[in-house]
Amino acid sequence: MEKTRINLANPQELLEIPGLHQGDSDAIVRHRAAHGPIGDAAELRKILGSEAVTPMLLEHVDFQSAEATAAEAPGA
């Protein structure tokens, strides 16, 4: 199963995560713009509310931040 990188996904990609709705997507985008990457499930629960962050949702989320991307290959 491919996970969605919650810190890099655009609003439409966030809506592909099972259980996320438009308001959730908007809240995630606003939070990232104001505070930077979302670090973990606890932070996501603070943004969306505990009841919205289900185990199924977390199975589809990768919290890796943009800074954790691989460096470009030499000459790229």
PDB file of N, CA, C and O in Angstrom:
ATOM      1  N   MET A   1       0.851  -1.175   0.000  1.00  0.00           N
ATOM      2  CA  MET A   1       0.000   0.000   0.000  1.00  0.00           C
ATOM      3  C   MET A   1       0.900   1.243   0.000  1.00  0.00           C
ATOM      4  O   MET A   1       1.842   1.349   0.786  1.00  0.00           O
ATOM      5  N   GLU A   2       0.593   2.150  -0.875  1.00  0.00           N
ATOM      6  CA  GLU A   2       1.339   3.398  -0.945  1.00  0.00           C
ATOM      7  C   GLU A   2       0.731   4.403   0.029  1.00  0.00           C
ATOM      8  O   GLU A   2      -0.483   4.600   0.068  1.00  0.00           O
ATOM      9  N   LYS A   3       1.603   5.033   0.811  1.00  0.00           N
ATOM     10  CA  LYS A   3       1.140   6.026   1.779  1.00  0.00           C
ATOM     11  C   LYS A   3       1.250   7.419   1.174  1.00  0.00           C
ATOM     12  O   LYS A   3       2.070   7.669   0.291  1.00  0.00           O
ATOM     13  N   THR A   4       0.413   8.312   1.666  1.00  0.00           N
ATOM     14  CA  THR A   4       0.434   9.709   1.240  1.00  0.00           C
ATOM     15  C   THR A   4       1.330  10.489   2.179  1.00  0.00           C
ATOM     16  O   THR A   4       1.164  10.431   3.397  1.00  0.00           O
ATOM     17  N   ARG A   5       2.281  11.222   1.613  1.00  0.00           N
ATOM     18  CA  ARG A   5       3.166  12.068   2.418  1.00  0.00           C
ATOM     19  C   ARG A   5       2.390  13.336   2.777  1.00  0.00           C
ATOM     20  O   ARG A   5       2.271  14.266   1.979  1.00  0.00           O
ATOM     21  N   ILE A   6       1.876  13.342   3.980  1.00  0.00           N
ATOM     22  CA  ILE A   6       0.953  14.387   4.420  1.00  0.00           C
ATOM     23  C   ILE A   6       1.585  15.778   4.393  1.00  0.00           C
ATOM     24  O   ILE A   6       0.873  16.778   4.304  1.00  0.00           O
ATOM     25  N   ASN A   7       2.910  15.850   4.470  1.00  0.00           N
ATOM     26  CA  ASN A   7       3.579  17.142   4.463  1.00  0.00           C
ATOM     27  C   ASN A   7       3.902  17.650   3.061  1.00  0.00           C
ATOM     28  O   ASN A   7       4.343  18.788   2.901  1.00  0.00           O
ATOM     29  N   LEU A   8       3.689  16.824   2.055  1.00  0.00           N
ATOM     30  CA  LEU A   8       3.960  17.226   0.678  1.00  0.00           C
ATOM     31  C   LEU A   8       2.712  17.215  -0.206  1.00  0.00           C
ATOM     32  O   LEU A   8       2.691  17.847  -1.262  1.00  0.00           O
ATOM     33  N   ALA A   9       1.688  16.506   0.222  1.00  0.00           N
ATOM     34  CA  ALA A   9       0.484  16.329  -0.599  1.00  0.00           C
ATOM     35  C   ALA A   9      -0.271  17.643  -0.784  1.00  0.00           C
ATOM     36  O   ALA A   9      -0.359  18.470   0.123  1.00  0.00           O
ATOM     37  N   ASN A  10      -0.810  17.805  -1.987  1.00  0.00           N
ATOM     38  CA  ASN A  10      -1.662  18.968  -2.250  1.00  0.00           C
ATOM     39  C   ASN A  10      -3.067  18.657  -1.717  1.00  0.00           C
ATOM     40  O   ASN A  10      -3.348  17.516  -1.350  1.00  0.00           O
ATOM     41  N   PRO A  11      -3.945  19.660  -1.672  1.00  0.00           N
ATOM     42  CA  PRO A  11      -5.283  19.426  -1.097  1.00  0.00           C
ATOM     43  C   PRO A  11      -6.037  18.258  -1.737  1.00  0.00           C
ATOM     44  O   PRO A  11      -6.711  17.506  -1.033  1.00  0.00           O
ATOM     45  N   GLN A  12      -5.936  18.096  -3.041  1.00  0.00           N
ATOM     46  CA  GLN A  12      -6.643  17.002  -3.716  1.00  0.00           C
ATOM     47  C   GLN A  12      -6.054  15.649  -3.313  1.00  0.00           C
ATOM     48  O   GLN A  12      -6.797  14.690  -3.101  1.00  0.00           O
ATOM     49  N   GLU A  13      -4.741  15.566  -3.207  1.00  0.00           N
ATOM     50  CA  GLU A  13      -4.098  14.313  -2.787  1.00  0.00           C
ATOM     51  C   GLU A  13      -4.471  13.963  -1.350  1.00  0.00           C
ATOM     52  O   GLU A  13      -4.633  12.789  -1.018  1.00  0.00           O
ATOM     53  N   LEU A  14      -4.607  14.966  -0.507  1.00  0.00           N
ATOM     54  CA  LEU A  14      -5.018  14.705   0.879  1.00  0.00           C
ATOM     55  C   LEU A  14      -6.407  14.079   0.923  1.00  0.00           C
ATOM     56  O   LEU A  14      -6.681  13.235   1.777  1.00  0.00           O
ATOM     57  N   LEU A  15      -7.279  14.484   0.014  1.00  0.00           N
ATOM     58  CA  LEU A  15      -8.648  13.940  -0.005  1.00  0.00           C
ATOM     59  C   LEU A  15      -8.678  12.470  -0.416  1.00  0.00           C
ATOM     60  O   LEU A  15      -9.697  11.804  -0.232  1.00  0.00           O
ATOM     61  N   GLU A  16      -7.594  11.960  -0.964  1.00  0.00           N
ATOM     62  CA  GLU A  16      -7.522  10.544  -1.334  1.00  0.00           C
ATOM     63  C   GLU A  16      -7.231   9.649  -0.129  1.00  0.00           C
ATOM     64  O   GLU A  16      -7.331   8.426  -0.231  1.00  0.00           O
ATOM     65  N   ILE A  17      -6.871  10.244   1.007  1.00  0.00           N
ATOM     66  CA  ILE A  17      -6.639   9.479   2.230  1.00  0.00           C
ATOM     67  C   ILE A  17      -8.004   9.080   2.798  1.00  0.00           C
ATOM     68  O   ILE A  17      -8.838   9.944   3.066  1.00  0.00           O
ATOM     69  N   PRO A  18      -8.236   7.773   2.982  1.00  0.00           N
ATOM     70  CA  PRO A  18      -9.532   7.334   3.503  1.00  0.00           C
ATOM     71  C   PRO A  18      -9.863   8.001   4.831  1.00  0.00           C
ATOM     72  O   PRO A  18      -9.072   7.961   5.773  1.00  0.00           O
ATOM     73  N   GLY A  19     -11.039   8.613   4.894  1.00  0.00           N
ATOM     74  CA  GLY A  19     -11.504   9.248   6.123  1.00  0.00           C
ATOM     75  C   GLY A  19     -11.286  10.747   6.185  1.00  0.00           C
ATOM     76  O   GLY A  19     -11.861  11.410   7.049  1.00  0.00           O
ATOM     77  N   LEU A  20     -10.471  11.308   5.292  1.00  0.00           N
ATOM     78  CA  LEU A  20     -10.269  12.760   5.293  1.00  0.00           C
ATOM     79  C   LEU A  20     -11.323  13.440   4.437  1.00  0.00           C
ATOM     80  O   LEU A  20     -11.692  12.948   3.370  1.00  0.00           O
ATOM     81  N   HIS A  21     -11.794  14.565   4.915  1.00  0.00           N
ATOM     82  CA  HIS A  21     -12.812  15.340   4.212  1.00  0.00           C
ATOM     83  C   HIS A  21     -12.234  16.693   3.823  1.00  0.00           C
ATOM     84  O   HIS A  21     -11.107  17.021   4.195  1.00  0.00           O
ATOM     85  N   GLN A  22     -12.996  17.473   3.082  1.00  0.00           N
ATOM     86  CA  GLN A  22     -12.527  18.775   2.583  1.00  0.00           C
ATOM     87  C   GLN A  22     -12.059  19.683   3.716  1.00  0.00           C
ATOM     88  O   GLN A  22     -11.010  20.319   3.608  1.00  0.00           O
ATOM     89  N   GLY A  23     -12.823  19.746   4.795  1.00  0.00           N
ATOM     90  CA  GLY A  23     -12.433  20.585   5.920  1.00  0.00           C
ATOM     91  C   GLY A  23     -11.126  20.129   6.559  1.00  0.00           C
ATOM     92  O   GLY A  23     -10.325  20.950   7.004  1.00  0.00           O
ATOM     93  N   ASP A  24     -10.914  18.805   6.602  1.00  0.00           N
ATOM     94  CA  ASP A  24      -9.670  18.258   7.141  1.00  0.00           C
ATOM     95  C   ASP A  24      -8.499  18.649   6.256  1.00  0.00           C
ATOM     96  O   ASP A  24      -7.451  19.074   6.741  1.00  0.00           O
ATOM     97  N   SER A  25      -8.689  18.502   4.962  1.00  0.00           N
ATOM     98  CA  SER A  25      -7.643  18.861   3.999  1.00  0.00           C
ATOM     99  C   SER A  25      -7.272  20.331   4.139  1.00  0.00           C
ATOM    100  O   SER A  25      -6.093  20.684   4.164  1.00  0.00           O
ATOM    101  N   ASP A  26      -8.279  21.176   4.230  1.00  0.00           N
ATOM    102  CA  ASP A  26      -8.043  22.621   4.388  1.00  0.00           C
ATOM    103  C   ASP A  26      -7.277  22.913   5.679  1.00  0.00           C
ATOM    104  O   ASP A  26      -6.366  23.740   5.686  1.00  0.00           O
ATOM    105  N   ALA A  27      -7.645  22.238   6.765  1.00  0.00           N
ATOM    106  CA  ALA A  27      -6.987  22.455   8.056  1.00  0.00           C
ATOM    107  C   ALA A  27      -5.521  22.025   8.001  1.00  0.00           C
ATOM    108  O   ALA A  27      -4.657  22.692   8.569  1.00  0.00           O
ATOM    109  N   ILE A  28      -5.244  20.924   7.328  1.00  0.00           N
ATOM    110  CA  ILE A  28      -3.864  20.449   7.197  1.00  0.00           C
ATOM    111  C   ILE A  28      -3.033  21.443   6.405  1.00  0.00           C
ATOM    112  O   ILE A  28      -1.913  21.769   6.798  1.00  0.00           O
ATOM    113  N   VAL A  29      -3.565  21.923   5.299  1.00  0.00           N
ATOM    114  CA  VAL A  29      -2.836  22.883   4.458  1.00  0.00           C
ATOM    115  C   VAL A  29      -2.579  24.176   5.232  1.00  0.00           C
ATOM    116  O   VAL A  29      -1.476  24.719   5.178  1.00  0.00           O
ATOM    117  N   ARG A  30      -3.587  24.670   5.950  1.00  0.00           N
ATOM    118  CA  ARG A  30      -3.410  25.891   6.756  1.00  0.00           C
ATOM    119  C   ARG A  30      -2.347  25.693   7.834  1.00  0.00           C
ATOM    120  O   ARG A  30      -1.502  26.561   8.055  1.00  0.00           O
ATOM    121  N   HIS A  31      -2.399  24.549   8.495  1.00  0.00           N
ATOM    122  CA  HIS A  31      -1.431  24.268   9.560  1.00  0.00           C
ATOM    123  C   HIS A  31      -0.014  24.209   8.987  1.00  0.00           C
ATOM    124  O   HIS A  31       0.909  24.794   9.555  1.00  0.00           O
ATOM    125  N   ARG A  32       0.161  23.516   7.882  1.00  0.00           N
ATOM    126  CA  ARG A  32       1.506  23.426   7.294  1.00  0.00           C
ATOM    127  C   ARG A  32       2.032  24.796   6.911  1.00  0.00           C
ATOM    128  O   ARG A  32       3.215  25.080   7.096  1.00  0.00           O
ATOM    129  N   ALA A  33       1.164  25.652   6.377  1.00  0.00           N
ATOM    130  CA  ALA A  33       1.590  26.997   5.969  1.00  0.00           C
ATOM    131  C   ALA A  33       2.000  27.841   7.169  1.00  0.00           C
ATOM    132  O   ALA A  33       2.940  28.631   7.080  1.00  0.00           O
ATOM    133  N   ALA A  34       1.306  27.680   8.284  1.00  0.00           N
ATOM    134  CA  ALA A  34       1.566  28.499   9.463  1.00  0.00           C
ATOM    135  C   ALA A  34       2.660  27.926  10.369  1.00  0.00           C
ATOM    136  O   ALA A  34       3.407  28.683  10.990  1.00  0.00           O
ATOM    137  N   HIS A  35       2.759  26.599  10.448  1.00  0.00           N
ATOM    138  CA  HIS A  35       3.618  25.974  11.459  1.00  0.00           C
ATOM    139  C   HIS A  35       4.657  25.011  10.906  1.00  0.00           C
ATOM    140  O   HIS A  35       5.493  24.514  11.660  1.00  0.00           O
ATOM    141  N   GLY A  36       4.623  24.737   9.613  1.00  0.00           N
ATOM    142  CA  GLY A  36       5.580  23.788   9.046  1.00  0.00           C
ATOM    143  C   GLY A  36       5.037  22.372   9.052  1.00  0.00           C
ATOM    144  O   GLY A  36       3.843  22.153   9.259  1.00  0.00           O
ATOM    145  N   PRO A  37       5.925  21.411   8.822  1.00  0.00           N
ATOM    146  CA  PRO A  37       5.506  20.014   8.695  1.00  0.00           C
ATOM    147  C   PRO A  37       4.823  19.466   9.942  1.00  0.00           C
ATOM    148  O   PRO A  37       5.099  19.885  11.066  1.00  0.00           O
ATOM    149  N   ILE A  38       3.929  18.523   9.707  1.00  0.00           N
ATOM    150  CA  ILE A  38       3.245  17.811  10.782  1.00  0.00           C
ATOM    151  C   ILE A  38       4.156  16.652  11.187  1.00  0.00           C
ATOM    152  O   ILE A  38       4.520  15.824  10.352  1.00  0.00           O
ATOM    153  N   GLY A  39       4.520  16.596  12.461  1.00  0.00           N
ATOM    154  CA  GLY A  39       5.534  15.645  12.899  1.00  0.00           C
ATOM    155  C   GLY A  39       5.061  14.227  13.157  1.00  0.00           C
ATOM    156  O   GLY A  39       5.799  13.272  12.915  1.00  0.00           O
ATOM    157  N   ASP A  40       3.834  14.080  13.646  1.00  0.00           N
ATOM    158  CA  ASP A  40       3.392  12.748  14.033  1.00  0.00           C
ATOM    159  C   ASP A  40       1.877  12.717  14.212  1.00  0.00           C
ATOM    160  O   ASP A  40       1.187  13.718  14.021  1.00  0.00           O
ATOM    161  N   ALA A  41       1.384  11.540  14.585  1.00  0.00           N
ATOM    162  CA  ALA A  41      -0.055  11.351  14.755  1.00  0.00           C
ATOM    163  C   ALA A  41      -0.627  12.251  15.843  1.00  0.00           C
ATOM    164  O   ALA A  41      -1.753  12.732  15.718  1.00  0.00           O
ATOM    165  N   ALA A  42       0.131  12.483  16.905  1.00  0.00           N
ATOM    166  CA  ALA A  42      -0.358  13.342  17.991  1.00  0.00           C
ATOM    167  C   ALA A  42      -0.608  14.758  17.492  1.00  0.00           C
ATOM    168  O   ALA A  42      -1.606  15.380  17.857  1.00  0.00           O
ATOM    169  N   GLU A  43       0.287  15.265  16.665  1.00  0.00           N
ATOM    170  CA  GLU A  43       0.099  16.612  16.115  1.00  0.00           C
ATOM    171  C   GLU A  43      -1.089  16.643  15.163  1.00  0.00           C
ATOM    172  O   GLU A  43      -1.852  17.609  15.149  1.00  0.00           O
ATOM    173  N   LEU A  44      -1.249  15.590  14.368  1.00  0.00           N
ATOM    174  CA  LEU A  44      -2.388  15.519  13.451  1.00  0.00           C
ATOM    175  C   LEU A  44      -3.703  15.487  14.242  1.00  0.00           C
ATOM    176  O   LEU A  44      -4.692  16.084  13.817  1.00  0.00           O
ATOM    177  N   ARG A  45      -3.721  14.801  15.380  1.00  0.00           N
ATOM    178  CA  ARG A  45      -4.917  14.765  16.228  1.00  0.00           C
ATOM    179  C   ARG A  45      -5.256  16.151  16.765  1.00  0.00           C
ATOM    180  O   ARG A  45      -6.432  16.495  16.890  1.00  0.00           O
ATOM    181  N   LYS A  46      -4.233  16.954  17.085  1.00  0.00           N
ATOM    182  CA  LYS A  46      -4.472  18.316  17.557  1.00  0.00           C
ATOM    183  C   LYS A  46      -5.088  19.179  16.456  1.00  0.00           C
ATOM    184  O   LYS A  46      -5.886  20.072  16.738  1.00  0.00           O
ATOM    185  N   ILE A  47      -4.720  18.914  15.216  1.00  0.00           N
ATOM    186  CA  ILE A  47      -5.226  19.687  14.079  1.00  0.00           C
ATOM    187  C   ILE A  47      -6.652  19.280  13.724  1.00  0.00           C
ATOM    188  O   ILE A  47      -7.514  20.133  13.512  1.00  0.00           O
ATOM    189  N   LEU A  48      -6.895  17.974  13.662  1.00  0.00           N
ATOM    190  CA  LEU A  48      -8.180  17.471  13.170  1.00  0.00           C
ATOM    191  C   LEU A  48      -9.141  17.040  14.263  1.00  0.00           C
ATOM    192  O   LEU A  48     -10.341  16.918  14.016  1.00  0.00           O
ATOM    193  N   GLY A  49      -8.644  16.812  15.447  1.00  0.00           N
ATOM    194  CA  GLY A  49      -9.465  16.253  16.518  1.00  0.00           C
ATOM    195  C   GLY A  49      -9.232  14.760  16.609  1.00  0.00           C
ATOM    196  O   GLY A  49      -9.060  14.088  15.592  1.00  0.00           O
ATOM    197  N   SER A  50      -9.228  14.250  17.809  1.00  0.00           N
ATOM    198  CA  SER A  50      -8.898  12.842  18.047  1.00  0.00           C
ATOM    199  C   SER A  50      -9.802  11.877  17.297  1.00  0.00           C
ATOM    200  O   SER A  50      -9.340  10.863  16.773  1.00  0.00           O
ATOM    201  N   GLU A  51     -11.092  12.194  17.248  1.00  0.00           N
ATOM    202  CA  GLU A  51     -12.037  11.268  16.608  1.00  0.00           C
ATOM    203  C   GLU A  51     -11.827  11.167  15.099  1.00  0.00           C
ATOM    204  O   GLU A  51     -12.201  10.158  14.499  1.00  0.00           O
ATOM    205  N   ALA A  52     -11.247  12.172  14.479  1.00  0.00           N
ATOM    206  CA  ALA A  52     -11.039  12.162  13.024  1.00  0.00           C
ATOM    207  C   ALA A  52      -9.823  11.343  12.613  1.00  0.00           C
ATOM    208  O   ALA A  52      -9.738  10.888  11.472  1.00  0.00           O
ATOM    209  N   VAL A  53      -8.881  11.153  13.534  1.00  0.00           N
ATOM    210  CA  VAL A  53      -7.633  10.450  13.200  1.00  0.00           C
ATOM    211  C   VAL A  53      -7.759   9.002  13.655  1.00  0.00           C
ATOM    212  O   VAL A  53      -7.420   8.648  14.785  1.00  0.00           O
ATOM    213  N   THR A  54      -8.254   8.183  12.746  1.00  0.00           N
ATOM    214  CA  THR A  54      -8.499   6.777  13.026  1.00  0.00           C
ATOM    215  C   THR A  54      -7.270   5.933  12.692  1.00  0.00           C
ATOM    216  O   THR A  54      -6.392   6.384  11.956  1.00  0.00           O
ATOM    217  N   PRO A  55      -7.199   4.720  13.224  1.00  0.00           N
ATOM    218  CA  PRO A  55      -6.092   3.831  12.853  1.00  0.00           C
ATOM    219  C   PRO A  55      -6.040   3.580  11.343  1.00  0.00           C
ATOM    220  O   PRO A  55      -4.953   3.483  10.773  1.00  0.00           O
ATOM    221  N   MET A  56      -7.196   3.474  10.695  1.00  0.00           N
ATOM    222  CA  MET A  56      -7.221   3.264   9.244  1.00  0.00           C
ATOM    223  C   MET A  56      -6.605   4.452   8.514  1.00  0.00           C
ATOM    224  O   MET A  56      -5.846   4.272   7.561  1.00  0.00           O
ATOM    225  N   LEU A  57      -6.928   5.664   8.957  1.00  0.00           N
ATOM    226  CA  LEU A  57      -6.363   6.858   8.344  1.00  0.00           C
ATOM    227  C   LEU A  57      -4.846   6.846   8.503  1.00  0.00           C
ATOM    228  O   LEU A  57      -4.122   7.125   7.547  1.00  0.00           O
ATOM    229  N   LEU A  58      -4.365   6.529   9.694  1.00  0.00           N
ATOM    230  CA  LEU A  58      -2.925   6.540   9.953  1.00  0.00           C
ATOM    231  C   LEU A  58      -2.171   5.511   9.125  1.00  0.00           C
ATOM    232  O   LEU A  58      -0.989   5.697   8.836  1.00  0.00           O
ATOM    233  N   GLU A  59      -2.840   4.426   8.739  1.00  0.00           N
ATOM    234  CA  GLU A  59      -2.209   3.420   7.886  1.00  0.00           C
ATOM    235  C   GLU A  59      -1.856   3.988   6.516  1.00  0.00           C
ATOM    236  O   GLU A  59      -0.990   3.454   5.824  1.00  0.00           O
ATOM    237  N   HIS A  60      -2.524   5.068   6.124  1.00  0.00           N
ATOM    238  CA  HIS A  60      -2.335   5.650   4.798  1.00  0.00           C
ATOM    239  C   HIS A  60      -1.494   6.929   4.803  1.00  0.00           C
ATOM    240  O   HIS A  60      -1.351   7.583   3.770  1.00  0.00           O
ATOM    241  N   VAL A  61      -0.936   7.287   5.968  1.00  0.00           N
ATOM    242  CA  VAL A  61      -0.218   8.558   6.105  1.00  0.00           C
ATOM    243  C   VAL A  61       1.260   8.329   6.395  1.00  0.00           C
ATOM    244  O   VAL A  61       1.630   7.494   7.220  1.00  0.00           O
ATOM    245  N   ASP A  62       2.091   9.087   5.697  1.00  0.00           N
ATOM    246  CA  ASP A  62       3.531   9.118   5.950  1.00  0.00           C
ATOM    247  C   ASP A  62       3.852  10.532   6.428  1.00  0.00           C
ATOM    248  O   ASP A  62       3.547  11.503   5.735  1.00  0.00           O
ATOM    249  N   PHE A  63       4.460  10.654   7.600  1.00  0.00           N
ATOM    250  CA  PHE A  63       4.756  11.964   8.180  1.00  0.00           C
ATOM    251  C   PHE A  63       6.121  12.516   7.764  1.00  0.00           C
ATOM    252  O   PHE A  63       6.535  13.567   8.253  1.00  0.00           O
ATOM    253  N   GLN A  64       6.812  11.831   6.884  1.00  0.00           N
ATOM    254  CA  GLN A  64       8.122  12.304   6.430  1.00  0.00           C
ATOM    255  C   GLN A  64       7.981  13.722   5.872  1.00  0.00           C
ATOM    256  O   GLN A  64       7.079  14.003   5.083  1.00  0.00           O
ATOM    257  N   SER A  65       8.881  14.605   6.293  1.00  0.00           N
ATOM    258  CA  SER A  65       8.790  16.001   5.857  1.00  0.00           C
ATOM    259  C   SER A  65       9.503  16.211   4.530  1.00  0.00           C
ATOM    260  O   SER A  65      10.211  15.332   4.038  1.00  0.00           O
ATOM    261  N   ALA A  66       9.306  17.370   3.975  1.00  0.00           N
ATOM    262  CA  ALA A  66       9.930  17.723   2.703  1.00  0.00           C
ATOM    263  C   ALA A  66      11.441  17.691   2.810  1.00  0.00           C
ATOM    264  O   ALA A  66      12.115  17.360   1.835  1.00  0.00           O
ATOM    265  N   GLU A  67      11.996  18.027   3.976  1.00  0.00           N
ATOM    266  CA  GLU A  67      13.438  18.059   4.154  1.00  0.00           C
ATOM    267  C   GLU A  67      14.042  16.666   4.090  1.00  0.00           C
ATOM    268  O   GLU A  67      15.257  16.531   3.942  1.00  0.00           O
ATOM    269  N   ALA A  68      13.226  15.633   4.198  1.00  0.00           N
ATOM    270  CA  ALA A  68      13.735  14.262   4.229  1.00  0.00           C
ATOM    271  C   ALA A  68      13.815  13.629   2.850  1.00  0.00           C
ATOM    272  O   ALA A  68      14.046  12.425   2.738  1.00  0.00           O
ATOM    273  N   THR A  69      13.629  14.415   1.805  1.00  0.00           N
ATOM    274  CA  THR A  69      13.698  13.855   0.466  1.00  0.00           C
ATOM    275  C   THR A  69      15.140  13.567   0.114  1.00  0.00           C
ATOM    276  O   THR A  69      16.060  14.186   0.648  1.00  0.00           O
ATOM    277  N   ALA A  70      15.326  12.634  -0.777  1.00  0.00           N
ATOM    278  CA  ALA A  70      16.681  12.241  -1.199  1.00  0.00           C
ATOM    279  C   ALA A  70      17.316  13.366  -2.002  1.00  0.00           C
ATOM    280  O   ALA A  70      16.639  14.114  -2.707  1.00  0.00           O
ATOM    281  N   ALA A  71      18.613  13.461  -1.878  1.00  0.00           N
ATOM    282  CA  ALA A  71      19.344  14.467  -2.665  1.00  0.00           C
ATOM    283  C   ALA A  71      19.313  14.086  -4.133  1.00  0.00           C
ATOM    284  O   ALA A  71      19.206  12.910  -4.480  1.00  0.00           O
ATOM    285  N   GLU A  72      19.408  15.080  -4.982  1.00  0.00           N
ATOM    286  CA  GLU A  72      19.427  14.808  -6.419  1.00  0.00           C
ATOM    287  C   GLU A  72      20.706  14.091  -6.798  1.00  0.00           C
ATOM    288  O   GLU A  72      21.757  14.271  -6.182  1.00  0.00           O
ATOM    289  N   ALA A  73      20.587  13.283  -7.816  1.00  0.00           N
ATOM    290  CA  ALA A  73      21.770  12.570  -8.315  1.00  0.00           C
ATOM    291  C   ALA A  73      22.727  13.578  -8.936  1.00  0.00           C
ATOM    292  O   ALA A  73      22.288  14.580  -9.500  1.00  0.00           O
ATOM    293  N   PRO A  74      24.022  13.324  -8.840  1.00  0.00           N
ATOM    294  CA  PRO A  74      24.997  14.236  -9.452  1.00  0.00           C
ATOM    295  C   PRO A  74      24.702  14.423 -10.939  1.00  0.00           C
ATOM    296  O   PRO A  74      24.439  13.462 -11.662  1.00  0.00           O
ATOM    297  N   GLY A  75      24.749  15.637 -11.362  1.00  0.00           N
ATOM    298  CA  GLY A  75      24.502  15.943 -12.772  1.00  0.00           C
ATOM    299  C   GLY A  75      23.041  16.070 -13.134  1.00  0.00           C
ATOM    300  O   GLY A  75      22.709  16.304 -14.297  1.00  0.00           O
ATOM    301  N   ALA A  76      22.152  15.919 -12.153  1.00  0.00           N
ATOM    302  CA  ALA A  76      20.713  15.996 -12.452  1.00  0.00           C
ATOM    303  C   ALA A  76      20.289  17.441 -12.626  1.00  0.00           C
ATOM    304  O   ALA A  76      19.116  17.713 -12.882  1.00  0.00           O
TER     305      ALA A  76
END
